[in-house]
Amino acid sequence: MSNTARDHLSESVHDVFLQYITDQLAAYEREVSASNLAPSTKQTYIEHPRRFARWLRGESIMLGTLPAADVAALAASQNLAETSRQ
């Protein structure tokens, strides 16, 4: 694993840290879900912290698991859509 929380913490501290993050993320998701926010806003507010938590655990995020809109937005922001067509 590289560039993750594990790189900077002992294994036992890392495990406690991840459990704390998992618990806090669950509480955050419950709060967002119970809010009066628009469904798409709730989805965004929940999905991005989940991705961050996966990164902290050292889990890779496969391109195929990302929403197509996110991939398209990334490609557009990097001018990849135009480059790939040439």
Secondary structure, DSSP 8 states (H G I E B T S, - for coil): --SSGGGGS-HHHHHHHHHHHHHHHHHHHHHHHHSSS-HHHHHHHHHHHHHHHHHHTT----GGGS-HHHHHHHHHHTTHHHHHH-
